[in-house]
């Protein structure tokens, strides 16, 4: 338990963190990686170079300071981060390293304003917060390893099939290289994929949603080729997977993780909304509903630029033909002359949604680029959908939709 003095001191730093948070976290990562370059085997280099990881950590530190007297209010975000840590292999021994460099960054950026009292308070608070993360993550490691077919860390998988789904998305069907059975996952979860690419000093990790229903003899990920190209961090892994990884090649996967999952105890109507490659967890949810809840009403809404980049369109339409409980709507921002069967031109907005979705009786799941997700979140709230019926997932570091 934190003392009242510590809580008051931490809260006094909230305005400073709001102003200097990203500078502090950027300094933290720079100094930590200089002292411990081996940690670059864990972190996503692209998110580092684009500043996404620094911004995410700054938001987390700011939220911790703001709610230091009510840490239970940030538990959902803590569990999301803990799932990502477990899937990437963050271990208890990493936390003292992080704490040392985080306090050092606060001192470096704030200078004399970072008094001993402030640094001592943050050291105490970090100890409480890191202990909470370690406890949760240890439970997650144990669960991942002890489940039927489970494992710890990364496991070799073989690419059984490689299927092009659209001009920019390719699916990889992955099976354990040792032939062992796969553990069941929850629809909506993801795996971390680890690659060692020639000429790269460190391993590269990316997290990809599983894009089929659980219970199959394979895990499927569906990867969008990032347009930046092989020479840039943003596209390095996706382009390598598209261009260099072939059937029968090996990759390494973590056990499935994540808490953005379909609630199979819920029998209410469900609306699945996706933008771009954000459809991957939604396809997993849709396929699961078709197999396990064939009577449950589903509205599947997907936004894409045009038909060439719209993956799995025929699959969803075939499911809707086979299951009368499934309906779908397509929104194309820039349809081409050859495109047919779409329902809206432009972007998804609340005016169109209000005449399409079933209202407050449904549960809403959405995923896609952050601007798309902000628009969807605002639209659903404007439609009066209760916040406890709105669920979403970020690709990459946790961000804010406010």
N, C-alpha and C positions, 0 to 999 in steps of 0.2 A: 504494500500500500504506500502511496506517495503521501508525504506530509502536506499540510495546508500551505506551508511556506514554499515548498517546491511547486505546488500547483499554481500559486499566485505568481511565482517567478516565471514559470513557463508561459502562463497566460500573458504576462507583460511583454513577451517576445513576439506575440502574434502580429502586430503591425510591422515589425522588422522583417519577419518571415514573409509576409505578404509582399513586401517591397523587394527583398533581396533573396528570396527563396531559390530561384533558378540559378542565381550567381553562386550561392552556397553549394547547391547540389552539383553544379558543373565543376566547381573547384574540388569538391569531394571526389567525383569520379576521376578527374585528371590525376589527383594525387594518389588515389588508391591504386589505379592501374599502373602508375609509374613504380610504386613500391611493390605491387603484387600483380605483375603482368599475367600470371597464370589464371587469374580470374577472368581474363578475356576469353577463356574456354567456356565460360558459362553465359556471359552477357551477350545480348544481340548487338552486334557492332553497328548495324544500320540504325537502330533506334538511338544509339549513342550519337552517331554522326548527325542525325536529324534533330537531336535535342529532345526527342520524345521521352526517353528514359529520365532525363534530368527534370523535365517538367512534371512527370508523373511522381517522382520522388519528392519534388518540392510540394506538390499538392498533398501527398501523404504526410509529410512533416508538418505542414500547415494545419491539416485536419487534426493531427495528433495534438498539436499545441492548443488549437481552438477548443477541443473536446477533452482535454487532459483530465478534467474532473468527471467526465462521463465517457470513458473509453469504450463502453459497450455500444455507443452509437456508431463507432467505426468498425464494429466486428464484421459486418458483411464485406466491406472493402478489404479487411484483414484476411478473410478467408479466400477471397479472390486472389490476392497477392500470394498467400501461402500455397495455393494450388499451383501457381506459376513457379514459385520457388521449388516445390517438390518435383515438378516435372523437369526442371532444369538442373537439379542436383545441388541446390543450395543447402549447406549443412550447418550444424551448430557452430563448428569452428570458424565459420566465416563471419559470424556476428561480431565478435570482438574486433576483427579487422575493420568492419564497417563502422562500428562505434568510434574507434580511434580516429579514423579519417573524417568522419562526419563532425566530430567535435573540433578537430583540427581545422576543417573548412569554415566552421562557424567563427572560430577565432581569427582565421586569416582574413575573412571577408569583413567582419565587423570591427576588427581591431580592438581598440581600447573599450569600445561599447560592450564587448563580450567579457564582462567581469567574471571573476572567479565564482561569484554567486550564480550567475547565469549558466556558466559551464558546468558547475557542480549539479545544478538542477537538471540540466539536460542529460548529464551522465546518469543521474538517478532515474530519470524518466525513460531514457533509452534502455536501461537495464530491465525495467518492468516490461516495456513494449517488446524487446527482443526475446525475453523469456516467454512471453505469450506466443510469439511467432514460433519459437523453437518447439514449444509444447504441441501446438496445433500441427506443425509440419512433421514432428516425430510420429504423431498419430496417423498422418497421411502416408508416410513412408511405410509404417507397419501394415496399414490396410492394403496398400498397393502390392506389397510383397507377399502377404499372407493369403490374399484371395486366391481362389482356384485359378491356376495358370499364371499367377502374378509374378512380378520380378522387381528387383531393386535396381535403380540406376538406369542404364541404357542397355538394350538388348538388340542383337543383330537380327534384321529382317531381310527377306528376299523379295524383290519386286516380281510378283507373279504375273501381273498384267499391267499394261500402260495404255490407257484409252484417252484419246482426244475428245473432249466434251464440247469445245467451242474454239474459236480462233485464239483464245487466250487462256483457256482452262483445260488442264489435263488431269485425269484421275490415275492414281497409283494404287494398285491392289497389293497389299503387303502381307506376307505370311512369315511366321517365325522361322528363322534359318535352321533351328534345331528340330522343327517339326512338332513342337509341343502345342497343346491347345491354347486358345486365347481366352483371357478373362473377359467376362461380359462388362460392357461399359454402359453409361447412361447416355441416351441420345442428347446431343448437344456438347458432349465433352470433346477434348482435343488431346493430341499427343505432341510431345517435343521430338523433332527430328534432328539428329546430329550428323553432320557431314565433315569429313576431312578432305578438303579440296587441295589439289596440288598447288604449290606456290603460296599457300596460306599458312602462316605460322601457327594460327590457333584454329581449333575446331569451330564450326559455325552451327548455331542452333536456331531453329525456327519452330514455331508452334502452329499446327494445322488442325482444324476441326475434323473430326471423323465424319465422313459424308454418307454413310450408309447406316442401316439399322444394326443394333447389336445382335449377337448370336450367329454371325456368319463365320466361316473358316478363315476370314481375312479381315484386316483393317483397311479401309479405303480413305485416302486423303485426296482432295481435289484442289490443285494448286494453280493459282493465277500467275501467268508470266508477267513480271513487273516490267514496265516499258523502259526503265532506265538503262537496262542492259547489263551484261556480265561484268563490266568494269566498275560498276557502282555498287555500293553496299546494299542499296534497296533491292536491286534485282539479282544480286550474285547467286543466292541460293535457288530462287525460283527458275532463273535461266539455266542454271546448272542441272536442275532436275529435269527441265524440259529438253535440254539439248544433249546432256552427257550421261544421264542415268537411263539405262535400258532394262528390259526384262531380264531377270536373273541376277541383276546387280544387287549389292548389299547396301543397306542403310541401317542406322541405329535409331531405335525409338524408346521413349520413356513409356511407362504405363499410363493409361488414360487419366486425365485430370480435368478439373473444372466443375463449377457449381451452376453454370448456365445450362440447366437440364430440363427436359420435359417432365412435368409432373403427371405420372401415369395414374395417380390416385384421383386426379381431377377429371371429371367427366363432362365439364362444361365445354361449350364450343371453343375452338382455339383458332387464332389468327396468326399466321406465320408471315412476317414481312421481311424482305431482304433486298439489299442493293448490291449489285456486282457479285463478287465472290463471297459476300455475306450469306449467300444461299446455302453454303455447305452444311452448317449445323441444322438449318431448316429442312434440308432434304433428309437428314438423319431422323429428325423428329417426324416428318411426314411419312417416311417409310415405316417407322415404328408404329405410328397410329394405324396405318393401313393393315399392319400385321397383327397388332395387339388390341386395337380399339376400333374395329371397322365400322362401328355405329356412331363414332364421335364426329361431330360436324367440324370441318376444317375449311378455312379460307386461306389459300396460299397466294400471296401477293409478291411479285418480284419486279424490281426496276432494273433495267439495263439500258445501255446506249442504243443497241439495235439487236437484230436477230443473230448476227454473226458472233456476238460475244455472249449470247444468252445460252448458258449451259443447262443441260438436262430438261429443256423445255418439253421435248417429246415424252420423256419419262413421266413428268408431272401430268401431262395431258392424258397419257395412257392410264395412270392411276385414277384420274377423275372419271375416265370412261368405265373403269372396272368397279369403282366404289362411288355410289351416288352421294355419299356424305362429304366427298371432297369437291371443292370448287377452286377455281384459280382465276387470277387476273394478272395481265402483263402490262407494264408501263415502259414505253421506250422514249428516251429523251431525244434521240435523233434517228428515227426509223428510216430504213432504206427502201428503195422501190420494191425490192423483192420480199420485204417483210409482210407477213399476214398474221391475222389472229390476235393482234394486240388490242388492248382495251382503252389505253390512254396514251396520249402524246404529251411529252413534257416531263414534269417531275411530280412525284406523289405529294399531295397536299391534303389538308384536313377537309376542304370542301368536297373533294372527290371521295375521300375515305368515309365521310359521314353517310354517304349514300351506298357504300359498298360493304362495310363491316357490320357485324351484328350488334354493336353497341356494348353496353356495360355488362352484358351477360357472359361475355367471352373473356378468355385470357389471351394476352397479346405478347408475342415474342418477336424481337426484331434484331437484326445484325447487318452491318455494312460499314462503309466509310463513316468517320465521325460526323462530318457535316450532314450526311443522310440520317444518321441516328439522332442527331439533335433535332432535325426537322420532324422525324417520326415521334420522338418523345413529346415535343411541343404540341404536335397535332393530336396525339392521343389524350393528353391532358386537357386540351381545348375541347375535345369531344366528351369530356367528363368521365373518362375511363379512370377508375380508382388506381392509385399508384401501386397497390399490392397486386394488381392484375397486369402490370406492365413489367416485362423482363427483357433484359438485353445483355449482349456480350461485346466486349471490345476485342478487336484483333490487335495484339501488342499491349503496351503498358496501359494500365487503367487510367482513364481520363474522366473529365466531367462533362455532363450534358447540359449543365445549367448555363 
